[in-house]
């Protein structure tokens, strides 16, 4: 049977087709930082899938039923029930987004001098760790850092590396092990159930809590169903339940797999940690039954958890990412293989061979793509890697990637055809691009959001 989307379009939004001369001035005014562009200056926005998805009619209906009571709102209990049924956690705290969940939880668990192992911590996770003068330790498998190598679960943790780390470091210095599912930094790559079990066994052996960053947990479950033997006949929710059963605590930016514009939470296995975190949630976010969220957003989030764990929805969502990936791969453009769940990651080092690494190859490519067709991607490379907190030298990551992140239920495959053609046009003239960008000013942490650049 031919493939078709698992939804139909009920409302549309106008997009402005700009001229290249306009885009040249806009990106210059934005100091070559795509975060600084106005949304109206972008034709196709692939900056992030965080909060940019299209909610369903049922989610919008739930918005109208939101209970805005300060304490004990029915919307809180609706969200609590969805988390219990789908994820299996009895305790949770709502937060306004994922980084807020990290801020609350890490305020309890992370102290100066701590070491936090995991699989390629993403920007805010690493930022919250380093802000507390602790260290994020990358234990991702080596295959993740070669875009041309096929491995079905490039998000996996190297179990030998993790055990060596846990064996050689004091227990009191390791507050948790983090598993990010799917793993964003090396390309939205999934973690296998077998690897999750292995990490859980090591964490239990050494008496260390296991934290899941579950922003894209449903996409991870989809890949387990499609790629891991023994899971092909299970439902997405069955796989999710098993997967989450290995975690002690979970943070989530619900702006991803719960398909809402704002919201997040922390879910806990044990009441004691929940109570400790509640103090910081009240301090930073709000009372424990709203935590920085409105009732209507909690309702939409709860409904989004149900929709986001439906196979048909995930097949459509991941299928569109794969569609874009195949278009680019067929053009010979180097991308992370296999394709991830939420984005296609272009290998900028292999793309822009004549641009020096210190001139930010992935950011340069992202600027070129915007100039070519008004498409906004995002750099996942040296800018995002930030400076070493001790030496203040640039950290050059193992991968220098431009991420093309697909919002959920927003664009059609014709939009993907347009994006691929724009990138092919740059690929065809790639040898003409011999210089990149340099920094004018930057923040001391998470600089990529507000950095100002100029042509090198």
N, C-alpha and C positions, 0 to 999 in steps of 0.2 A: 504493500500500500504506500502511496506517496505521503510524505510527511506534511503535517499542517499544524499550526499553532493551536494550543489548547484553550484559546480565548478568542473573543471577538472585540473589536474596538467600539467604544460607546461615545468617546469624546476625543477631540483632537486639539492640538496647540500649534499655533503658527510659528514657523521658523524663518528667520531673516537670512537671506542669502547675501552675504557681504561681498565686496570687491577686494581684490588682493591689496590694492593701494590703501584701503581702509584698515585691513588687518595689519599691514606693515606699521602704520601709525599707532594702532591700538596696542600691539605687542611691545613697541618701543616705549609707549607711555606706561605700560605695565612693568617696565624694567625686566622684560623677558622672563617674567614669572607668570605662568599660566593661571595660577591662583588669583592673580590680581585683575584678570579680565572680568568684565561684566558678562552676565549670562547672555544678554542680547547681542554680544559681539561674537558668540559661538554658534556655529551651525549645527554640528553634531557634538554633543558633550559626553566624552568618555573619560572624564577626569576620575570619577569614582562611581561605585554602585551603592554608596552609603547614603541612604535617605533619598535617593533619586528615582526609585522605582514608582510604578503606577499602581496605586491601590485598587482593589476590586470593588464592585458594587456592594458586596457584603461588608467589606471593611468600612466603606463610607456610611453604610447603614448603621454599623456599630458606633461610628463617631456620634451619630445623633442620639444614641442611647447612653452616652457617657455620663457617669455620676461624678460631679465635681465637689463632693463633700471632702473637707480637709482630712478627716480621719475616718477609716472604716468604709470607704466608698465601695459600692458593689462592683465597680470596674476593677478594683484591686483584687477582689475575690475571683472575678472572671479570669484575670491574668494568672492568678495563683493556680487555678484549676487547670488551665492550659499547660502551664509549666509542669505541674504534677503529672498530668496524663501523658504528655509527649516526651518530657525529659526525665521524669522520675524523681525530681527533687521536691522535698517537703517544705523547705525553707527558701525564701527569696527576698531580695530587696530591689525595688525598682529604682532605676537611675535614669538620667536624661539621655545618656548615650554610653557607648562602650568605654571611652577613656575615663568617664566619670566612675564607672564600675571599677576600673583599674585603680583609680585614685583612692576610692573608699577601701577596697580590699588590700591594696599594697600599704596603705597607712597602718593597717593592722599587722601585716605579715612581713614586710621588707624593712630592713634596718641597714644603716651604714656598714659597709664591709661585707655584706651578704653576696652570695654568688647564686645566680638563678639560671640553671640549665634549661634548654628547650630547643625547639626547632625553629630557627630563624625568626626570632622575635620581631614583630612589626614595629613601626615607628613609635606609636604612642606607648606600647608596652615597654620597649627599650627606654624610651624617654622617662617614663615613670620610675623605672628601675634606677637609671643613672641619676635622675633628679634626687634620689635618696642616697646617692653615693654608693650604690651597689653596682654589681657587674652582671650583664647578661652574657651567658655562655652558650654559644651555638653548637649544637650536637647533631645537626642535620646530616643525613647521609651524603657522601661525596657526589653521587650521581645527580643530585639536585643542581649542582653548579656547572654542569655541562649541558647546554641547551640542545645539543645534537644527540645525546644519549636517551634512549627510550627506557623508562622505568615507570611502571604503572602507579607507583606511590612515592613520588619524589619528595613528599612532605614527611616521610618517615624519619624518626630519630635513629641514629647509629647507636644501637644498644651496647655495643662494646665500649664505645667512647663515653656513653653516659655512665656505665658501671664503673669505668676507670675513674671518671670524675667523682662519682659518689663515694667510691672506695678511698680516695685520697684527700677528701675534704671533710672537715669536722661537720657532724650533723647539724650543730647549732648555727653553722654558717650558710646552710642551704635551706631556705624557708619553704621552697616548693620546687616542683618540676612543672614546666609549662608545655602543653601540647596545643599548638594552634591548628585548628581544623576548619577548613582547609588551610594550608600554609601559604600565606599571601606572598611573602617576599621572593621566594624562588619561582613564582609563577602560578599561584592559586592551586598548588599541588596537594592532593589528598594524602591522608594517613591511613594505612591499612588497619583492619581490626586486629590482625596478628601483631602488628607493631604496637598498637594501643595496649594490647594484653601484655606485651613484653615490658613496656614502660611502666605499666601498673605494677607488675611483679617486682621490678627493681625499686620503685618508689616504696612499696610495702616492705620489701626486704630491708631497706635502709631507714624506714620510719619517717618518710617525707611525704607531705600532702601532694596530690596530683591535681593540677589546675588545667582545665580546658578553656582556651579562648575559642568560644563556639560561635563566632559571628557567622560562619558559613557551614554550620554543622550539617544542615540538610544536604547541601551539595556534596559534602564528604560522604554522607550515607549513600547518596546516589552512586558515587564512584565505587564504593565498596560493593554495592549491588551489581554494578556493571563489570567490575574488574577482578573481584576477589572470589575465588572458587568457594562454593558452599553457601554463598549469600544471594545467588541469583534468583531464588524463589521466595525470598523473604520480602515483606513490605518495607518501605522506607521507615515507617514508624517502629517496626520491630528492630530494624538495624540501629536506629537512633537510641532506642531503649537499652539495647546491649552496649552500645558505644558509651553512653553516658553513665552506665552502671559502673564503669571503671574510674570515674572522676570523683574526687572529694569536694570540689568546688568548681564553679563555671562562671566566667564572665561572658557577656554577650552585648555586642552592638546590634540591637534589633533592627537597625536601619538596613541590614543586609538580608538575612534569610527570613526575617519576620515581615519584610516588605513594608515597613513604615517609614515615614519621613523623619521621625524623631523617637528615641526611646532606647532603653537598655535595661539590663538587670544583672544581679549576682545571684546565683543559685547555690545552695549549701546542702551538704549531706548531714552535717552535724549542727545542732542547735547552739552549741557553745560559740563557734566561730560566727554564726549568724548574729548572736547577741553582741559580740565584740564589734563587728562591722556596723551594727545598727547605730552605735554611738557616732561613728564618722559619717554615716549616711544622713543622720539628722543634722549634723554639723555642716556638711558640704552640699547636700541635695535637698532635703526636706523630710517631712515626717515619713515613717517607714511604710505607710500605706499609699504614698504617692511618689516620694523620692524624686522630685523634679519633673514628674510627668503629669499631664492633665488626665482626667478620667476618660475622655474621648480617645486619647492616644493609647491608653492601656487597653481599651476595648478593641481598637484597630490592631494592636499588637497581638492580643490573644487570638483574634481571627486569623491574623497573618501567620502565626505559628501552625495553625491547622492547614492553611492553604500551602504554606511553604514546604510542608512534608508530604505533599501529594505527588505521586510519581509522574503523572501527566504534566503537571506544571514544571517539575524539574527537568524532564526530558526536553520540553520546549526551551527552557532557559539555558541549560547546558548545551543543547543542540545549536542554538544560535551562536554561542561562543565558538563552538567547533566549526560552524559554517565560516565565520570570519577567519579562523585559523587556517582552514584548508585553502581559502582564497589566497592568503598571504604565502603559505608554504608552496602553493602551486606556482606563484610568481618567483620563487627562489629566495624570498625574504627570510632571514634567519629568525625563527621564533622558538620559544621554549616548547619542547616536545616531551611528553604528550601535552595536548592543550589542557589548560586548567578549567576551573568551574565558573569563574566570574569574569575572566579577562584573558586577553592574548598579550603575551609579553614578548616584545621585539628585542633581540640581542643587539644593542646599540654598538658594542665593541666590534662585532662582525659587520655591522651595517656601515658605520662611519670610520673606515680604516685610517683616514688621513687626519682625523681630529685627535689631538693629544688627550690622554686621559684626564689631565689636569684642567682641561677646558670643557669638562662635563658633557660627554658624548650623548648620554640619554636625554639630557635637558635640551641639548642642541637639536637632536632629532625631533623632540616634541615641539619645539618652536618651528622647525621646518614644516612639520605636518600641519600646524595651525596656519602658517602662511600659505601653504599649498591649497587647503580647502576649508579652512575654518573649523577643523576637527581638533578638539582639545583632549589630549592624552595627559599622562603624568609620568614624571621621572621616578624610577625606583632604582637608584644608583648612588653615586658619590654624594650628591646633595642630600639625599635622604639619610645616607649613612652617617652624616654629621662629622664633627671633628672628634678626635680622641679626647676624652675629658681630662686627661693628664697632660699629654704633649701638645694638644690643640692643633695637631696636624690633621689634614684631611685623611679620612679613612676611605680606602679604595676597596669596595666590596668585591666578592668573587664574581658577581654578576652585575652588569651595567645594563639595565633594562628600561624600556619605555613601555608603560602599561596602557593598554586600551581596554577600559573597564566598561562593561555593558550594564546599563541600568535595567532593572527587571520590567518586562512588559511595556517597554517604551518605544523602541525603534523596530523598524521592519528590516527584512533581509535586503531590501533595496538600499537602505542606509548603510548596511554592511558592505554592499558592492561599491558604494561611493567611497567609503573609508579605504577599502582595499585598493581602489584605483588611485586615490591620492597618494597612498604610501608607495605604490608601484612607480608613480611618476618621480618620486624622490629617489627610489632605488635605482631607477634608470640614469639619474644624474648624480649619483652618490659620490663619484670620483671628483666632482667639481667642488664638493664641500670639504674645505681644508682647514677651517678654523672654527672654534666654538665660542664659548662665553667665559667671562670672568666675573668674580664677585665684587660688587661695590660695597654692599653692607649685608650683615647677617645677624640673626639672633644667636644667643649662646647655646640654645638647645632647640631641637625641632626646627631648624633654620629653613627647611625647604618650603614651609608654608608662607614665609614673608620675605625670603631672600630677594635682594635686588641685584640685577646682573646687567652687563653690557657686552657688546660684541668684542671678542678678543682681537 
